[in-house]
């Protein structure tokens, strides 16, 4: 097994001679994990953290899995499928939260935090831009170990879950744009793309990350003309090299150039992400007011506040509103629209992680040898370990490397 590369490895080796406490279970690997999958209660969340096929794999490897009744219903996974996969269907949420590992999609609600027990491992999204100091301190007071799956890294430095969800969101955005251009949905009655003798649809994408790349790829595949803007020249260069289409144009975020592009755009997609806190407002109200009548705005960054000044949070039930004669689609968690596909993508990331946990002596041993998973930890034994979260909320954080060294 390769040795970890963090800076306190020598200290950890010295500390390994000291008595240690098992965080999940003491043993020599191949142990049984006790995993629980609660039903999501957050508005509009239809995904489930683990699919029945993943549950079957975990059960076959000796783990015990409990699933709250109805947990997979919205993603079209029945209790029967989970039961046949070897899971126990639980009707009492309090009973469910006795498990050693809680695997969710959304961060726990206030009520769910009350059900947590010390030393449990919580795996879920963090969404740190929307979390308050009161929320985080309440989670810390429970003395749990909390891992954010959007912060998990692979050996190549990429974030697998963020990339998977970004791919889905990018592809979904073009499908949504096509529907909103349809006259039956209030649009101008244009087809997204282009055919012989008719100028192609013009699409502006703000953000050259994974979402932007896959949105551009889908739009180009339909024959549209695509302009992508970003703050990073390297991201634009990578996208240009990956797609290499003569109908793809890239530019840094110069306000005058962006304004001109928006004035002729049929669809504008906002997916510029901010690493910490709220998204930057890039498209002003004045810029939106100059867009073509019945053009479409899709603000995928709305879960971070949105990059269009005119954006307001909408729902899957009522996804659009019109402002300055421009159709706005501002639904957070766009991947929940294709919740079954998104659930498979989420499960594909979490299942290998849980299988690795079965081979580790305890959580400390697992984190010591898995740097990418260590990056996902934001609370360890009740201590805040995410420096960005600590800085934003003014909560003292501790380096997880030192905390691990103390238990090795």
Buried (B, 14 or more C-beta within 10 A) or exposed (E): EEEBEBEBBEBBEEBEEEEBEBBBBEBEEEBBBBBBBBBBEBEBBBBBBBBBBBBBBBBEBEBBBBBBBBBBEBBEBEBEBBBEBBBBBBEEBEBBBBBBBBBBBBBBBEEBBEBBEEBBBBBBBBBBBBBEEEBBEBBBEBBBBBBBBBBBBEEEEEBBBBBBBBBBBBBBBBBBBBBBBBEEBBBBEBBBBBEEEEEBBBBBBBBBBBBBBBBBBBBBEBBBBBBBBBBBEEBBEBBBEEBEBEBBBBBEBEEEEBBEBBBEBBBBBBBBBEEEEEBBBBBBEEBBEEBBEBBBBBBBBBBBBBBBEBBEEBEBEEBBBEBBEBBBBBBBBBBBBBBBBBBBBBBBBBBEBBBEBBBBBBBBBBBBBBBBBBBBBBBBBBBBBBEBBBEBBEBEBBBBBBBBBBBB
